[in-house]
């Protein structure tokens, strides 16, 4: 089993408040904008599973236990090499970024050393991880359900997002610049939740 960094304590209220904040700030930017429908977006924030993962699972996996997305034919038709995407080319999030005139959204763990190597997430950041579930891993473990890819959940991704805002103080101030970043960002929540059913069903367990 591929393990991500330790998960924070589960908190449904924290997750709910974060989701509400994301959608409220995005909606306010949409309502206040005087530009065209798309020009008001300057960056993308993404959460989800393999439908949106642009390389996080690949970077969270150990070198001797890489996911299938690390080998061909993944990536062969556009990037001409595996990128960690579960596709032979681009994902929907890549096409959305292109349509907005933005670069492909960087995986959070692909650019975690931004302060060191000069990379930044000013045009977007992707927290999606292939195999992720909406519910915390503890929910499934209590029912004897095994996640073969990762222990990342939506709650984990939202926790990373809060750390992202707090840990890059030179670029974001959580109260001011962080809010502005949210207001000018397109927030993509999902696809997430499909694996909550896939794992129990393929393992002959009830998801209840």
C-alpha positions in Angstrom: 0.0 0.0 0.0 1.3 3.4 -0.9 1.3 5.8 2.0 1.1 9.6 1.9 2.4 11.8 4.7 0.5 11.2 8.0 -3.1 12.3 7.8 -4.5 14.9 10.2 -7.2 14.0 12.7 -10.6 13.5 10.8 -12.9 16.5 11.2 -16.0 16.6 9.1 -16.7 20.2 10.2 -13.3 21.4 9.1 -13.8 19.8 5.7 -17.3 21.3 5.3 -16.1 24.8 6.2 -13.2 24.6 3.8 -15.4 23.5 0.9 -18.0 26.2 1.7 -15.2 28.8 1.7 -13.8 27.6 -1.6 -17.2 27.8 -3.3 -18.2 31.1 -1.7 -15.0 32.9 -2.7 -15.1 31.5 -6.3 -18.8 32.4 -6.6 -18.1 36.0 -5.4 -15.3 36.4 -8.0 -17.7 35.2 -10.7 -20.5 37.6 -9.6 -18.2 40.6 -9.2 -16.3 40.1 -12.4 -16.8 42.5 -15.3 -14.7 40.5 -17.7 -15.8 37.7 -19.9 -16.9 34.4 -18.4 -13.4 32.9 -18.5 -11.0 35.8 -18.2 -11.7 36.4 -14.5 -9.8 33.1 -13.7 -6.1 33.4 -13.2 -5.4 30.1 -11.6 -6.9 26.6 -10.9 -7.2 24.8 -7.6 -8.0 21.1 -8.0 -9.0 18.3 -5.7 -10.0 14.7 -6.7 -8.8 11.3 -7.7 -7.3 9.7 -10.8 -9.6 11.7 -13.1 -7.7 14.9 -12.0 -4.3 13.7 -10.6 -1.5 15.2 -12.6 1.3 13.4 -10.8 0.7 13.4 -7.0 0.4 9.6 -6.6 3.5 9.1 -8.6 5.5 11.4 -6.3 4.0 10.0 -3.1 4.9 6.4 -4.1 8.2 4.8 -3.2 10.8 4.3 -6.0 10.5 0.5 -5.8 6.7 0.5 -5.8 5.6 2.8 -8.5 2.0 3.1 -9.7 0.9 2.0 -13.2 0.9 5.6 -14.3 4.7 5.6 -14.1 5.1 3.3 -17.1 3.9 3.3 -20.7 1.5 3.4 -22.4 0.5 6.2 -19.9 1.5 9.6 -21.3 2.6 8.4 -24.7 0.2 10.3 -27.0 0.9 13.9 -25.8 3.7 14.1 -23.3 5.5 11.1 -24.9 6.5 9.8 -21.5 4.6 8.9 -18.3 3.7 11.9 -16.1 1.7 10.3 -13.4 -1.6 10.9 -15.2 -3.9 7.9 -15.6 -4.2 8.6 -19.3 -2.2 8.1 -22.4 -2.4 11.9 -22.9 -4.1 14.8 -21.2 -6.8 14.8 -18.6 -10.0 17.0 -18.5 -8.2 19.4 -16.1 -5.5 19.9 -18.7 -8.0 20.9 -21.3 -9.7 23.2 -18.9 -6.4 24.9 -18.2 -5.7 25.2 -21.9 -9.1 26.8 -22.5 -8.4 29.4 -19.9 -5.0 30.2 -21.3 -3.3 28.8 -18.2 -0.4 26.3 -17.9 -1.1 22.7 -16.9 -1.8 22.6 -13.2 1.2 21.4 -11.2 0.8 18.5 -8.7 1.2 19.8 -5.2 4.0 17.3 -4.4 5.7 17.9 -7.7 6.3 21.5 -6.6 6.6 21.1 -2.8 10.1 22.5 -3.0 8.9 25.7 -4.6 10.7 27.9 -2.1 13.9 26.2 -2.9 13.9 25.7 -6.7 11.9 28.9 -7.6 8.7 27.1 -8.7 5.5 28.7 -7.7 1.8 27.9 -7.8 0.6 31.3 -8.8 -1.2 29.7 -11.8 -2.7 26.8 -9.9 -2.1 23.8 -7.7 -3.4 20.3 -7.9 -4.1 18.2 -4.7 -5.9 15.3 -6.5 -4.4 11.9 -5.9 -5.3 8.8 -7.9 -7.2 6.3 -5.8 -8.3 8.9 -3.3 -11.6 8.5 -1.5 -14.1 11.1 -0.3 -14.4 9.5 3.2 -11.4 9.1 5.5 -9.4 5.9 5.3 -10.5 5.0 8.9 -14.1 4.6 7.7 -13.0 1.8 5.3 -10.5 0.2 7.6 -13.2 -0.3 10.3 -15.1 -2.2 7.7 -12.2 -4.3 6.5 -12.0 -2.5 3.2 -8.5 -2.1 1.7 -7.4 0.8 -0.5 -4.7 -0.7 -2.8 -3.3 2.7 -3.9 -3.2 5.3 -1.1 -4.6 6.4 2.2 -5.4 9.9 0.9 -8.9 11.2 1.3 -10.6 14.5 0.4 -10.0 15.5 4.0 -6.3 15.0 3.5 -6.3 17.1 0.4 -8.1 19.9 2.1 -5.6 19.7 5.0 -2.7 20.0 2.4 -4.5 23.0 0.9 -4.6 24.8 4.3 -0.9 24.0 4.8 -0.2 25.3 1.3 -1.7 28.6 2.1 0.0 28.8 5.5 3.5 27.6 4.5 4.2 29.9 1.6 4.0 33.3 3.5 6.0 35.2 0.9 3.4 34.5 -1.7 0.2 34.2 0.3 -1.0 35.8 3.4 -3.9 33.6 4.6 -6.1 36.6 5.5 -5.5 38.8 2.6 -3.4 37.5 -0.3 -4.7 33.9 0.3 -8.3 35.1 -0.1 -7.5 37.0 -3.2 -5.9 33.9 -4.6 -9.1 32.0 -4.0 -11.2 34.7 -5.5 -9.4 34.6 -8.8 -9.1 30.8 -8.9 -11.4 28.3 -10.6 -11.9 25.6 -7.9 -12.4 22.1 -9.3 -13.8 19.7 -6.6 -13.7 16.3 -8.0 -14.3 13.9 -9.5 -14.2 12.4 -6.0 -16.2 9.6 -4.3 -16.2 6.9 -7.0 -13.5 4.9 -5.2 -15.7 4.9 -2.0 -17.9 2.5 -3.9 -15.2 0.8 -6.2 -13.2 -0.6 -3.3 -15.9 -2.3 -1.3 -17.7 -3.6 -4.4 -14.6 -5.1 -5.9 -13.7 -6.6 -2.6 -17.2 -8.1 -2.0 -17.9 -5.8 1.0 -20.8 -3.5 1.8 -20.0 0.2 1.6 -22.6 0.8 4.3 
